[in-house]
């Protein structure tokens, strides 16, 4: 019991009394955490700002003064060997602000503004961390992305994907993006109704489900396990560099 444990570590105290003292202090700390908006652990509070999760520790480190802080890398060396080739599968949806961030991180040049919204305050930390990626709120979030996804399949271009990560709430706005990308509007309209394109999108969704994808963005390096979240890009980078990640189910349920 706790009394025996206290003796084993060399403490001489009345455990029952300390539990009562600790109970009052714990209640105070819990109320303070709640007022600050904490809803999961671990959380960190630095300079009137809340950071939640172990995957935000590098943001905490930055807030404490280390401007060069970055997410933990497990692969050493942390760069891919010359000539190493891997296949990266990127599962995304244009309605996801996190997919937007991941897309910009994978190919950061010529990033277009996104107009998606999120109540998650730490999304702005990621935008800043990945190079001050621009993001503007979309009052119509979430948006139906069926047609934009068909366009992306028919026109396999990083440029068109970046342009689609904008306010695509209406057909008119989507038409403007198509023209800005230098595509023929009539051709793209036919593509959106093409049965082969529709079938490909269905196949892509089925492939994602079969792989175990439950949210976007998600990633697969070669035929490895699915990695979920823009805040797991460091793990994806490690796997690209050669780290062999083999998840194990340790649940007792």
C-alpha positions as CSV (number, residue, x, y, z in Angstrom):
1,X,0.0,0.0,0.0
2,X,1.0,3.6,-0.1
3,X,2.2,3.7,3.5
4,X,4.7,0.9,2.7
5,X,5.8,2.6,-0.5
6,X,6.5,5.8,1.4
7,X,8.7,3.9,3.8
8,X,10.5,2.1,1.0
9,X,11.5,5.5,-0.5
10,X,12.7,6.8,2.8
11,X,9.7,9.1,3.7
12,X,8.2,9.4,7.1
13,X,4.8,10.8,6.8
14,X,1.1,10.1,7.5
15,X,-0.2,8.9,4.1
16,X,-3.8,9.5,5.0
17,X,-3.1,13.1,6.0
18,X,-1.1,13.7,2.8
19,X,-3.8,12.3,0.6
20,X,-6.2,14.9,2.1
21,X,-3.7,17.7,1.5
22,X,-3.0,16.4,-2.0
23,X,-6.7,16.1,-2.7
24,X,-7.4,19.8,-2.1
25,X,-4.3,20.8,-4.2
26,X,-5.4,18.4,-7.0
27,X,-8.8,19.9,-7.1
28,X,-7.2,23.4,-7.4
29,X,-4.9,22.3,-10.2
30,X,-7.8,20.5,-12.1
31,X,-9.9,23.6,-12.0
32,X,-7.0,25.7,-13.2
33,X,-6.4,23.2,-16.1
34,X,-10.0,23.3,-17.0
35,X,-10.1,27.1,-17.1
36,X,-7.1,27.0,-19.4
37,X,-9.0,24.7,-21.8
38,X,-7.1,21.5,-21.2
39,X,-9.0,18.4,-22.3
40,X,-6.3,15.9,-22.7
41,X,-2.9,14.9,-21.3
42,X,-0.1,15.6,-21.3
43,X,-0.6,19.4,-21.7
44,X,1.8,22.3,-21.3
45,X,1.1,25.9,-20.6
46,X,3.8,28.4,-21.6
47,X,3.5,32.2,-21.8
48,X,-0.3,32.1,-21.6
49,X,-0.6,29.5,-24.4
50,X,-1.7,25.9,-24.2
51,X,0.0,23.0,-26.0
52,X,-1.6,19.6,-25.8
53,X,0.1,16.2,-26.6
54,X,3.5,14.7,-26.7
55,X,3.6,15.5,-30.5
56,X,3.6,19.2,-29.6
57,X,6.7,19.2,-27.4
58,X,8.8,20.8,-30.1
59,X,6.3,23.7,-30.0
60,X,6.8,24.0,-26.3
61,X,10.5,24.0,-26.8
62,X,10.2,26.8,-29.3
63,X,8.0,28.8,-26.8
64,X,10.8,28.3,-24.2
65,X,13.3,29.9,-26.5
66,X,14.8,27.3,-28.9
67,X,13.9,28.7,-32.3
68,X,15.3,25.7,-34.1
69,X,13.3,23.1,-32.2
70,X,11.8,20.4,-34.4
71,X,9.8,17.1,-34.0
72,X,11.8,14.1,-32.8
73,X,13.4,12.0,-35.5
74,X,14.1,8.4,-34.9
75,X,16.0,7.4,-38.0
76,X,19.8,8.1,-38.0
77,X,21.0,9.5,-40.2
78,X,17.8,11.6,-40.6
79,X,18.3,12.0,-44.4
80,X,17.6,9.4,-47.0
81,X,20.6,7.6,-48.5
82,X,21.6,8.7,-52.0
83,X,19.7,6.6,-54.6
84,X,17.1,5.4,-52.1
85,X,13.6,5.2,-53.7
86,X,10.4,4.7,-51.8
87,X,6.7,5.0,-52.7
88,X,4.7,7.4,-50.6
89,X,0.9,7.1,-50.7
90,X,-0.9,10.2,-49.5
91,X,-4.5,9.9,-48.5
92,X,-6.2,13.3,-48.4
93,X,-9.5,15.2,-48.8
94,X,-9.8,18.9,-49.8
95,X,-12.1,19.6,-46.9
96,X,-9.3,18.8,-44.4
97,X,-7.1,21.7,-43.2
98,X,-4.6,19.1,-42.0
99,X,-4.5,17.6,-45.5
100,X,-3.7,21.1,-46.8
101,X,-0.8,21.5,-44.3
102,X,0.6,18.0,-45.2
103,X,0.3,18.7,-48.9
104,X,2.2,22.0,-48.5
105,X,4.8,20.3,-46.4
106,X,5.4,17.5,-49.0
107,X,5.7,20.1,-51.8
108,X,6.1,23.5,-50.2
109,X,6.9,25.6,-53.3
110,X,4.2,27.8,-54.8
111,X,1.6,27.2,-52.0
112,X,-1.8,28.7,-52.6
113,X,-3.9,30.1,-49.8
114,X,-6.4,27.7,-48.3
115,X,-9.8,28.9,-47.1
116,X,-10.7,26.2,-44.6
117,X,-11.5,26.7,-40.9
118,X,-10.7,24.8,-37.8
119,X,-11.4,25.3,-34.1
120,X,-8.1,23.6,-33.3
121,X,-5.8,26.5,-32.2
122,X,-2.6,24.4,-32.7
123,X,-3.3,24.3,-36.5
124,X,-1.7,27.8,-36.6
125,X,1.4,26.4,-34.8
126,X,1.8,23.9,-37.6
127,X,1.3,26.5,-40.3
128,X,4.1,28.6,-38.7
129,X,6.3,25.6,-38.0
130,X,6.1,24.5,-41.7
131,X,7.1,27.9,-43.0
132,X,4.2,30.3,-42.3
133,X,1.9,28.5,-44.7
134,X,-1.1,30.9,-45.5
135,X,-4.5,29.8,-44.4
136,X,-7.8,31.8,-44.6
137,X,-11.1,30.8,-43.0
138,X,-13.9,29.3,-45.1
139,X,-17.4,30.2,-43.8
140,X,-18.9,27.2,-45.6
141,X,-16.6,24.6,-44.0
142,X,-17.0,21.7,-44.3
143,X,-17.5,21.5,-48.1
144,X,-18.6,18.8,-50.4
145,X,-15.4,17.6,-52.2
146,X,-16.7,14.9,-54.5
147,X,-16.3,17.0,-57.7
148,X,-12.9,18.5,-56.8
149,X,-11.6,15.0,-56.0
150,X,-12.7,13.8,-59.5
151,X,-10.9,16.8,-61.0
152,X,-7.7,15.9,-59.1
153,X,-7.9,12.3,-60.4
154,X,-8.5,13.4,-64.0
155,X,-5.7,16.0,-63.8
156,X,-2.8,14.5,-61.8
157,X,-1.1,17.8,-61.1
158,X,0.3,19.1,-57.8
159,X,-0.5,22.6,-59.1
160,X,-4.2,21.9,-59.5
161,X,-4.4,20.2,-56.1
162,X,-2.9,23.3,-54.5
163,X,-5.4,25.5,-56.3
164,X,-8.3,23.4,-55.2
165,X,-7.3,23.9,-51.6
166,X,-9.3,27.1,-51.6
167,X,-12.9,28.1,-51.2
168,X,-14.7,25.5,-53.3
169,X,-18.1,26.0,-51.8
170,X,-19.8,26.6,-55.2
171,X,-19.5,25.4,-58.8
172,X,-18.7,29.0,-59.8
173,X,-15.7,29.1,-57.5
174,X,-14.6,25.7,-58.7
175,X,-14.9,26.9,-62.3
176,X,-12.7,29.9,-61.5
177,X,-10.0,27.6,-60.1
178,X,-10.2,25.4,-63.2
179,X,-9.6,28.4,-65.5
180,X,-6.8,29.7,-63.3
181,X,-5.1,26.3,-63.7
182,X,-5.2,26.7,-67.4
183,X,-7.6,23.8,-68.0
184,X,-10.5,23.8,-70.4
185,X,-13.8,24.2,-68.4
186,X,-15.9,22.1,-70.8
187,X,-13.3,19.2,-70.8
188,X,-13.1,19.2,-67.0
189,X,-16.9,19.3,-66.7
190,X,-17.1,16.1,-68.8
191,X,-14.3,14.5,-66.7
192,X,-16.3,15.1,-63.5
193,X,-19.1,13.0,-65.0
194,X,-16.9,10.4,-66.6
195,X,-17.7,6.9,-65.3
196,X,-14.0,5.8,-65.3
197,X,-13.1,8.8,-63.1
198,X,-16.0,8.0,-60.8
199,X,-14.9,4.4,-60.6
200,X,-11.3,5.4,-59.8
201,X,-12.5,7.6,-56.9
202,X,-14.5,4.7,-55.5
203,X,-11.5,2.4,-55.9
204,X,-9.3,5.0,-54.1
205,X,-11.7,5.1,-51.2
206,X,-12.0,1.3,-51.1
207,X,-8.2,1.1,-51.1
208,X,-8.0,3.5,-48.2
209,X,-10.5,1.6,-46.2
210,X,-8.8,-1.7,-46.9
211,X,-5.4,-0.2,-45.8
212,X,-7.0,0.9,-42.5
213,X,-7.3,4.6,-43.1
214,X,-9.7,6.2,-40.7
215,X,-8.9,9.9,-41.2
216,X,-7.0,12.3,-43.4
217,X,-4.3,13.0,-44.0
218,X,-2.8,9.6,-43.8
219,X,0.4,8.1,-45.3
220,X,1.9,4.9,-46.3
221,X,5.6,4.4,-47.2
222,X,5.8,1.5,-49.6
223,X,3.4,-1.1,-48.3
224,X,4.0,-0.2,-44.6
225,X,1.5,0.6,-41.9
226,X,-0.8,3.6,-42.2
227,X,0.5,6.7,-40.5
228,X,-2.3,9.2,-39.6
229,X,-2.0,12.9,-39.1
230,X,-0.1,15.9,-40.3
231,X,1.6,15.9,-36.9
232,X,3.2,12.5,-37.7
233,X,5.2,13.8,-40.7
234,X,8.4,13.2,-38.7
235,X,7.5,9.5,-38.5
236,X,6.8,9.5,-42.3
237,X,10.2,11.1,-42.8
238,X,11.9,8.5,-40.6
239,X,10.3,5.7,-42.7
240,X,11.4,7.3,-45.9
241,X,14.9,7.4,-44.5
242,X,14.7,3.7,-43.8
243,X,13.3,3.3,-40.3
244,X,11.3,0.1,-40.1
245,X,8.2,0.9,-38.2
246,X,6.3,-2.3,-37.2
247,X,3.3,-1.4,-34.9
248,X,2.4,-3.9,-32.3
249,X,-1.1,-4.4,-30.8
250,X,-0.4,-4.3,-27.1
251,X,-4.1,-3.9,-26.1
252,X,-5.4,-6.3,-23.5
253,X,-9.0,-5.7,-24.5
